[in-house]
Amino acid sequence: MSNLKQAKSALISVFSKDGLEPIVKKLDELGVTIYSTGGTESFIKDLGINVIPVEDVTSYPSILGGRVKTLHPKVFGGILNRQDHEGDVAELEKFEIPQLDIVIVDLYPFEKTVASGASEQDIIEKIDIGGISLIRAAAKNFKDVICVSSMEDYTEFLEVISTQNGETSLANRKRFAAKAFNVSSHYDSAIFNYFNQTEELEAFKVSESKGKTLRYGENPHQKGYFYGNLDEMFDKLHGKELSYNNLLDVDAAVNLIGEFKNDDPTFAILKHNNACGVATRKTIKEAYVDALAGDPVSAFGGVLISNKEIDTDTANEIHSLFCEVVIAPSYSDEALEILKGKKNRIILVQKDIELPKTTVRSSLNGVLVQEKDLKTDVIEDLSYETNNKPTENELEDLMFASKICKHTKSNTIVFAKNKQLCASGTGQTSRVDALRQAIEKAQSFNFDLKGAAMASDAFFPFPDCVEIADKAGITAVIQPGGSIKDKLSIDYCNENNVAMVFTGTRHFKH
């Protein structure tokens, strides 16, 4: 038996009519009998094309305010019958059930309705019953039926029936079945996650229906993919495609600059998910120049991000640096032309959208899910633990350093002075190692740490860190506190005129 099948009939019932007209016209041209319901039926009639109401097949009207239209044995029998099964064929004839070769159905816009802030009743009414059932039935019986479950597939379907003169192959039908189950599983996951906002069942369901293959993963021998809609997040104005590592760095950059969203002009440079330069200044050019000074070596090949528009002067400064990605809320026309001077440089405009409030990562034979660390340390949180209180300038630097520390890999120590990142120790196995790394790095770029502020992502179990920092010139420290030996660090600071404040919040980042 050939796997090619000539379509003779179609059931069409869709919520959105966009893009449907050329398909209906082609089916009519091919002599395909069309069955339909409600608004879709009226749409087809308005095109001057003959259509058979489903009610004429079922002898049942649409009832319960439209909740029940297609849920009937004569509809599902026409979809689910096996055409190479004698018993099924005989039953179709006995019960006067029409064979349905094509099912074109979409689903009520559940996710859009939730996102709109609609009432619970409106949301519940957008849980599709008939549509999802038709999709599952048609996709299950792909051996005989082709299922078109989304307007995004209209172009491909139209090409199939046009080039093959109304015939579909088994490969065509199986491909569209896979697309259909992708639609149905995504839809059900969205509904479950809506209900689970309040029920908090211990079940994990994530569905991303948009995906792309990356050039490779973390390394060239690894495959890589991104699932999500980057177009909602950025307008890409120039440059090559974002890589797996680019995306990780861009994610880190976006989360870091989010801490400075409403601050004075701030510029950050990141490398391997950590900030190697950050500065807040009166102009974005000054912020960039001083961020670059934090570590001009690591900045090579980095990701740059600004909380303000990038102007011509700043673009001229950036242009001399080899960098992978530049991100800003906007660019002046001249700045954009300057930055486009490097063919592969990726230029992104960051849109103001709400980001997910959870993080997900694979672990062992499962996944770890947690709430994002959305807590930003503020002055009102602080407890002043030492006799020596921080000056106004020191307090500003402490809060500045704290924001950067939160987005730096643990164990970490961050130094800041005059709202400029002087150095950080990142990802070390001991806090003393992180501290020594930060001191060495600051000295290598000729930073004077006298009067600088220090932030730590977790408490000090011993006074060794504050002692080393004090001898390097640090005069103010911010840390979570909470060690049973906090008093040892406090005592050292009191004896050596170092100001220390506690936030009460740990910011590990593993």
C-alpha positions as CSV (number, residue, x, y, z in Angstrom):
1,M,0.0,0.0,0.0
2,S,1.5,3.4,-1.0
3,N,2.1,5.8,1.8
4,L,0.8,8.6,-0.5
5,K,-2.7,9.6,0.3
6,Q,-5.0,11.8,-1.7
7,A,-7.0,14.2,0.5
8,K,-10.7,14.2,-0.2
9,S,-12.1,15.8,2.9
10,A,-11.0,18.3,5.5
11,L,-12.3,19.5,8.9
12,I,-11.4,23.2,9.6
13,S,-12.2,24.9,12.9
14,V,-9.8,27.6,14.1
15,F,-9.8,30.5,16.5
16,S,-7.6,32.7,14.4
17,K,-8.4,33.0,10.7
18,D,-5.1,34.8,9.8
19,G,-3.4,33.0,6.9
20,L,-6.3,30.6,6.4
21,E,-7.7,32.0,3.1
22,P,-5.1,30.6,0.7
23,I,-5.4,27.1,2.2
24,V,-9.2,27.1,1.9
25,K,-9.0,28.3,-1.7
26,K,-6.4,25.6,-2.6
27,L,-8.4,22.8,-0.9
28,D,-11.5,24.0,-2.9
29,E,-9.4,24.1,-6.1
30,L,-8.3,20.5,-5.4
31,G,-12.0,19.4,-5.0
32,V,-11.6,18.7,-1.2
33,T,-14.9,18.6,0.7
34,I,-14.7,21.0,3.6
35,Y,-16.5,20.6,7.0
36,S,-16.5,23.4,9.5
37,T,-18.1,25.1,12.5
38,G,-19.1,28.5,13.8
39,G,-17.0,31.4,12.9
40,T,-14.7,29.4,10.6
41,E,-17.7,28.2,8.7
42,S,-18.9,31.8,8.2
43,F,-15.4,32.8,7.1
44,I,-15.3,30.1,4.5
45,K,-18.8,30.9,3.2
46,D,-17.8,34.6,2.9
47,L,-15.0,33.5,0.5
48,G,-17.7,32.0,-1.7
49,I,-16.6,28.5,-1.0
50,N,-19.0,25.6,-0.3
51,V,-18.7,24.3,3.3
52,I,-20.7,21.6,5.2
53,P,-21.6,22.5,8.8
54,V,-20.5,19.9,11.3
55,E,-24.1,20.1,12.7
56,D,-25.3,18.5,9.4
57,V,-23.1,15.5,10.0
58,T,-23.8,15.1,13.8
59,S,-27.4,16.2,13.7
60,Y,-26.6,18.1,16.9
61,P,-26.3,21.9,17.3
62,S,-23.4,23.6,19.1
63,I,-24.4,23.6,22.8
64,L,-23.5,24.9,26.2
65,G,-22.4,28.3,24.8
66,G,-20.1,26.7,22.2
67,R,-18.3,24.5,24.8
68,V,-19.5,21.4,22.8
69,K,-19.4,21.5,19.0
70,T,-17.2,18.8,17.6
71,L,-17.2,16.3,20.4
72,H,-19.2,13.6,18.6
73,P,-18.6,10.0,17.4
74,K,-19.3,11.0,13.8
75,V,-16.5,13.5,14.0
76,F,-14.0,11.5,15.9
77,G,-14.9,8.3,14.0
78,G,-14.1,10.1,10.8
79,I,-10.7,11.0,12.2
80,L,-9.7,7.9,14.1
81,N,-10.8,5.1,11.7
82,R,-8.1,2.9,10.2
83,Q,-8.6,2.9,6.5
84,D,-6.8,-0.5,6.0
85,H,-9.1,-2.1,8.7
86,E,-12.1,-3.8,7.3
87,G,-14.2,-3.5,10.4
88,D,-13.5,0.3,10.7
89,V,-14.4,0.9,7.1
90,A,-17.6,-1.1,7.5
91,E,-18.6,0.9,10.6
92,L,-18.1,4.2,8.8
93,E,-20.5,3.0,6.2
94,K,-23.0,1.6,8.7
95,F,-23.1,4.8,10.8
96,E,-22.8,7.2,7.9
97,I,-19.6,8.7,9.2
98,P,-17.6,10.8,6.7
99,Q,-13.9,10.1,6.3
100,L,-11.8,13.1,7.4
101,D,-8.3,13.2,5.7
102,I,-7.2,16.7,6.9
103,V,-7.8,18.3,10.3
104,I,-6.9,22.0,10.6
105,V,-7.5,23.2,14.2
106,D,-5.8,25.7,16.5
107,L,-6.4,26.3,20.2
108,Y,-7.9,29.1,22.3
109,P,-5.2,31.6,23.3
110,F,-4.8,30.4,26.9
111,E,-1.3,31.9,27.5
112,K,-2.2,35.3,26.0
113,T,-5.3,35.4,28.1
114,V,-3.3,34.7,31.3
115,A,-0.7,37.3,30.3
116,S,-3.4,39.9,29.7
117,G,-4.4,39.8,33.4
118,A,-7.9,38.5,32.6
119,S,-10.2,37.2,35.2
120,E,-10.1,33.5,36.3
121,Q,-13.4,32.9,34.6
122,D,-12.1,34.3,31.2
123,I,-8.9,32.2,31.6
124,I,-10.9,29.0,32.3
125,E,-13.0,29.6,29.2
126,K,-9.8,29.6,27.2
127,I,-9.0,26.0,28.2
128,D,-9.7,24.3,24.9
129,I,-11.5,20.9,25.0
130,G,-12.7,20.2,21.5
131,G,-9.7,21.6,19.7
132,I,-7.1,19.7,21.8
133,S,-9.1,16.5,21.4
134,L,-9.2,16.9,17.6
135,I,-5.5,17.5,17.5
136,R,-4.7,14.5,19.5
137,A,-7.0,12.3,17.5
138,A,-5.7,13.4,14.1
139,A,-2.1,13.2,15.2
140,K,-2.5,9.8,16.7
141,N,-4.0,8.6,13.3
142,F,-1.2,10.1,11.2
143,K,-1.1,6.9,9.2
144,D,-4.3,8.2,7.5
145,V,-4.8,11.8,8.6
146,I,-2.7,15.0,8.4
147,C,-3.1,17.4,11.3
148,V,-2.4,21.1,11.0
149,S,-2.4,22.4,14.6
150,S,-1.0,25.9,14.3
151,M,-1.1,28.9,12.0
152,E,2.7,28.8,12.1
153,D,2.5,25.6,10.0
154,Y,0.1,27.0,7.3
155,T,2.9,27.9,4.9
156,E,4.5,24.4,5.0
157,F,1.1,22.7,4.7
158,L,0.1,24.8,1.7
159,E,3.4,24.0,0.0
160,V,2.8,20.2,0.6
161,I,-0.7,20.1,-0.9
162,S,0.3,22.5,-3.7
163,T,3.4,20.7,-4.9
164,Q,1.9,17.3,-4.4
165,N,-1.4,18.1,-5.9
166,G,-3.4,17.3,-2.7
167,E,-1.5,14.2,-1.8
168,T,0.4,13.7,1.5
169,S,3.1,11.2,2.2
170,L,3.5,9.2,5.4
171,A,6.6,11.3,6.2
172,N,4.5,14.5,5.8
173,R,1.8,13.2,8.1
174,K,4.2,12.0,10.7
175,R,6.1,15.3,10.7
176,F,2.8,17.2,11.2
177,A,1.8,14.8,14.0
178,A,5.1,15.6,15.8
179,K,4.3,19.3,15.5
180,A,0.8,18.6,16.8
181,F,1.9,16.8,19.9
182,N,4.4,19.7,20.5
183,V,1.5,22.1,20.4
184,S,-0.7,20.0,22.7
185,S,2.0,19.2,25.3
186,H,3.0,22.9,25.4
187,Y,-0.6,23.9,25.9
188,D,-1.2,21.4,28.7
189,S,2.0,22.5,30.4
190,A,0.9,26.1,30.4
191,I,-2.5,25.2,31.9
192,F,-0.8,23.1,34.6
193,N,1.7,25.8,35.5
194,Y,-1.2,28.3,35.8
195,F,-3.0,26.1,38.3
196,N,0.2,25.2,40.1
197,Q,1.0,28.8,41.0
198,T,-1.4,28.3,43.9
199,E,-1.4,24.5,44.4
200,E,2.4,24.1,44.4
201,L,2.3,20.4,43.5
202,E,5.8,18.9,43.4
203,A,5.9,18.4,39.7
204,F,8.2,20.1,37.1
205,K,7.0,21.1,33.7
206,V,8.8,23.5,31.3
207,S,7.9,23.9,27.7
208,E,9.6,26.2,25.2
209,S,8.1,26.0,21.7
210,K,10.7,28.2,20.0
211,G,14.2,26.8,19.6
212,K,17.3,27.2,17.5
213,T,20.5,25.1,16.9
214,L,23.7,27.0,18.0
215,R,27.0,26.7,16.2
216,Y,28.1,24.5,19.1
217,G,27.9,24.2,22.8
218,E,30.5,25.3,25.4
219,N,33.2,23.8,23.2
220,P,33.3,23.0,19.5
221,H,32.9,19.2,20.0
222,Q,29.6,19.7,21.9
223,K,26.2,20.3,20.3
224,G,24.3,23.3,21.6
225,Y,20.7,24.6,21.5
226,F,18.7,27.5,22.8
227,Y,15.0,27.2,23.6
228,G,13.2,30.5,24.1
229,N,12.3,33.7,22.3
230,L,15.2,36.0,22.1
231,D,13.3,38.4,20.0
232,E,11.2,39.3,23.0
233,M,14.3,40.1,24.9
234,F,16.5,41.9,22.3
235,D,16.6,43.6,19.0
236,K,19.7,42.3,17.2
237,L,21.0,45.2,15.1
238,H,24.3,43.7,13.8
239,G,26.8,40.9,14.0
240,K,27.1,37.2,13.9
241,E,24.8,34.7,15.6
242,L,25.0,34.5,19.4
243,S,26.9,31.4,20.6
244,Y,26.3,29.2,23.6
245,N,29.0,31.0,25.6
246,N,27.8,34.4,24.4
247,L,24.3,33.6,25.7
248,L,25.7,32.7,29.1
249,D,27.7,35.9,29.3
250,V,24.7,38.0,28.1
251,D,22.5,36.4,30.7
252,A,25.0,37.3,33.4
253,A,25.4,40.9,32.0
254,V,21.6,41.5,31.9
255,N,21.2,40.3,35.5
256,L,24.1,42.4,36.7
257,I,23.0,45.6,35.0
258,G,19.5,45.1,36.3
259,E,20.9,46.0,39.8
260,F,21.8,49.5,38.3
261,K,18.7,50.0,36.2
262,N,17.6,53.2,37.9
263,D,21.1,54.4,38.9
264,D,23.3,57.1,37.3
265,P,25.1,56.0,34.0
266,T,26.7,52.6,34.7
267,F,28.7,50.4,32.4
268,A,29.8,46.8,33.0
269,I,32.2,44.5,31.2
270,L,31.9,40.8,31.8
271,K,34.0,37.8,30.9
272,H,33.2,34.2,31.7
273,N,30.0,35.2,33.6
274,N,31.9,37.5,36.0
275,A,32.3,41.3,35.9
276,C,35.8,42.4,35.2
277,G,34.9,46.1,35.1
278,V,32.0,48.2,36.5
279,A,31.7,51.9,37.1
280,T,29.0,54.5,37.8
281,R,29.7,58.0,36.6
282,K,28.1,61.2,35.4
283,T,28.3,60.2,31.7
284,I,28.2,56.8,30.1
285,K,31.5,57.5,28.4
286,E,33.2,58.1,31.8
287,A,31.5,55.0,33.1
288,Y,32.9,52.9,30.2
289,V,36.4,54.3,30.5
290,D,36.6,53.6,34.2
291,A,34.9,50.1,33.8
292,L,37.6,49.2,31.3
293,A,40.3,50.4,33.6
294,G,39.2,47.8,36.1
295,D,40.7,45.1,34.0
296,P,41.6,46.0,30.4
297,V,43.2,42.6,29.9
298,S,40.1,40.5,30.7
299,A,37.9,42.9,28.8
300,F,39.4,41.6,25.5
301,G,36.6,39.5,23.9
302,G,34.1,40.4,26.6
303,V,30.5,41.4,26.8
304,L,29.8,45.1,27.4
305,I,26.5,46.4,28.8
306,S,25.2,49.8,29.6
307,N,22.2,51.1,31.6
308,K,21.9,54.2,29.4
309,E,21.9,55.0,25.7
310,I,25.4,54.7,24.1
311,D,26.4,57.9,22.4
312,T,29.0,58.8,19.8
313,D,31.8,59.5,22.3
314,T,31.3,56.2,24.1
315,A,31.1,54.3,20.8
316,N,34.4,55.8,19.7
317,E,36.0,54.5,22.9
318,I,34.4,51.1,22.6
319,H,35.4,50.7,18.9
320,S,39.1,50.3,19.7
321,L,38.4,47.3,21.9
322,F,37.8,43.8,20.5
323,C,34.5,42.7,22.2
324,E,32.0,40.0,21.3
325,V,28.8,41.7,22.3
326,V,27.5,45.3,23.1
327,I,24.2,45.7,24.9
328,A,22.3,48.9,25.7
329,P,18.7,50.2,25.9
330,S,19.4,52.4,22.8
331,Y,22.1,53.8,20.6
332,S,22.5,57.2,18.9
333,D,22.5,56.8,15.1
334,E,26.1,57.8,14.8
335,A,27.1,55.5,17.6
336,L,25.4,52.6,15.9
337,E,27.3,53.2,12.7
338,I,30.6,53.4,14.5
339,L,30.0,50.1,16.4
340,K,28.9,48.4,13.1
341,G,32.4,49.0,11.9
342,K,33.4,45.5,13.2
343,K,31.6,42.9,11.0
344,N,31.2,40.3,13.7
345,R,30.5,42.5,16.7
346,I,27.0,41.6,18.1
347,I,25.0,44.7,18.9
348,L,21.8,44.2,20.9
349,V,19.1,46.6,22.1
350,Q,17.8,45.3,25.4
351,K,14.0,45.5,25.8
352,D,12.3,46.2,29.1
353,I,10.6,42.9,29.8
354,E,9.9,40.9,32.9
355,L,12.4,38.0,33.3
356,P,11.6,34.6,34.8
357,K,11.6,34.5,38.6
358,T,13.1,31.0,38.8
359,T,16.3,29.3,37.7
360,V,16.5,25.8,36.3
361,R,19.6,23.7,35.8
362,S,20.3,20.0,35.2
363,S,21.8,18.1,38.1
364,L,22.6,14.4,38.3
365,N,19.6,12.5,36.8
366,G,17.2,15.4,37.3
367,V,16.9,19.2,37.6
368,L,17.3,21.8,40.3
369,V,14.8,24.6,40.4
370,Q,15.0,27.6,42.7
371,E,13.6,31.1,43.1
372,K,16.0,33.7,41.6
373,D,18.1,35.7,44.1
374,L,15.9,38.8,43.7
375,K,17.1,40.4,46.9
376,T,19.2,43.5,46.4
377,D,20.9,44.8,49.6
378,V,19.8,48.3,50.6
379,I,21.0,50.7,53.3
380,E,17.8,50.0,55.3
381,D,18.9,46.4,55.7
382,L,22.2,47.1,57.3
383,S,23.2,46.5,60.8
384,Y,26.2,48.6,62.0
385,E,28.4,46.1,63.9
386,T,31.5,48.2,64.6
387,N,32.3,51.3,66.6
388,N,33.6,52.9,63.5
389,K,30.7,53.7,61.2
390,P,31.1,54.0,57.4
391,T,31.3,57.5,55.9
392,E,28.8,58.5,53.3
393,N,31.2,57.7,50.5
394,E,32.1,54.4,52.0
395,L,28.5,53.5,52.4
396,E,27.9,54.2,48.6
397,D,30.9,52.1,47.7
398,L,29.7,49.3,50.0
399,M,26.3,49.1,48.3
400,F,28.0,49.3,44.9
401,A,30.3,46.5,45.8
402,S,27.4,44.4,47.2
403,K,25.5,44.6,43.9
404,I,28.5,43.3,42.0
405,C,29.4,40.6,44.6
406,K,25.9,39.2,44.3
407,H,26.5,38.5,40.6
408,T,30.0,37.1,41.0
409,K,30.9,33.4,41.3
410,S,31.4,32.1,44.9
411,N,33.6,32.2,46.8
412,T,34.1,35.9,46.0
413,I,35.5,39.1,47.3
414,V,34.9,42.4,45.6
415,F,36.8,45.7,46.0
416,A,35.2,49.0,45.0
417,K,36.3,52.7,45.4
418,N,34.4,55.8,44.2
419,K,31.8,53.5,42.5
420,Q,34.4,51.7,40.5
421,L,35.2,48.0,40.6
422,C,38.9,47.8,41.6
423,A,39.1,44.0,41.5
424,S,37.4,40.8,42.5
425,G,38.4,37.3,43.5
426,T,36.1,34.9,41.8
427,G,35.2,31.2,42.1
428,Q,37.8,30.3,44.7
429,T,37.6,27.3,47.0
430,S,38.4,29.5,50.0
431,R,37.5,33.1,50.9
432,V,41.1,33.8,51.8
433,D,42.2,32.7,48.3
434,A,39.5,35.0,46.8
435,L,40.7,37.9,48.9
436,R,44.4,37.4,47.9
437,Q,43.4,37.1,44.3
438,A,41.5,40.4,44.4
439,I,44.4,42.2,46.1
440,E,46.9,40.9,43.6
441,K,44.7,41.9,40.7
442,A,44.0,45.4,42.1
443,Q,47.7,46.0,42.6
444,S,48.5,44.7,39.1
445,F,46.3,47.4,37.6
446,N,47.8,50.1,40.0
447,F,44.7,50.6,42.1
448,D,45.2,52.2,45.5
449,L,43.1,50.2,47.9
450,K,43.5,52.7,50.7
451,G,40.0,53.8,51.6
452,A,38.3,51.1,49.4
453,A,35.3,49.1,50.3
454,M,35.2,45.3,50.4
455,A,32.1,43.0,49.9
456,S,32.0,39.3,50.6
457,D,29.2,36.9,49.4
458,A,29.2,35.0,52.7
459,F,30.3,35.5,56.3
460,F,33.8,35.3,57.6
461,P,34.3,32.3,59.9
462,F,37.6,33.7,61.2
463,P,39.1,37.2,61.4
464,D,41.8,36.4,58.9
465,C,40.0,38.0,55.9
466,V,39.4,41.4,57.6
467,E,43.0,41.4,58.8
468,I,44.4,40.8,55.3
469,A,42.0,43.4,53.9
470,D,42.9,46.0,56.5
471,K,46.6,45.6,55.8
472,A,45.8,46.1,52.1
473,G,44.1,49.4,52.8
474,I,40.4,48.5,53.1
475,T,38.5,50.7,55.5
476,A,34.9,49.4,55.1
477,V,33.5,45.9,54.8
478,I,30.0,44.6,53.9
479,Q,29.1,41.0,54.6
480,P,26.1,38.9,55.5
481,G,27.1,38.0,59.1
482,G,25.8,34.9,60.8
483,S,29.0,33.1,61.8
484,I,29.3,31.8,65.3
485,K,32.6,33.6,65.4
486,D,31.4,37.0,64.0
487,K,32.7,38.7,67.2
488,L,36.3,37.8,66.2
489,S,36.0,39.8,63.0
490,I,34.1,42.6,64.8
491,D,36.8,42.8,67.4
492,Y,39.5,43.1,64.9
493,C,37.7,45.9,63.0
494,N,37.1,47.8,66.3
495,E,40.8,47.5,67.2
496,N,41.9,48.7,63.8
497,N,39.3,51.4,62.9
498,V,37.6,49.4,60.1
499,A,33.9,49.9,59.6
500,M,31.9,46.7,59.1
501,V,28.2,46.3,58.3
502,F,26.0,43.2,58.1
503,T,23.3,42.7,55.5
504,G,21.7,39.5,57.0
505,T,21.5,38.0,53.4
506,R,24.0,35.6,51.9
507,H,24.5,35.8,48.1
508,F,26.2,32.5,47.0
509,K,26.4,32.0,43.3
510,H,27.5,28.6,42.3
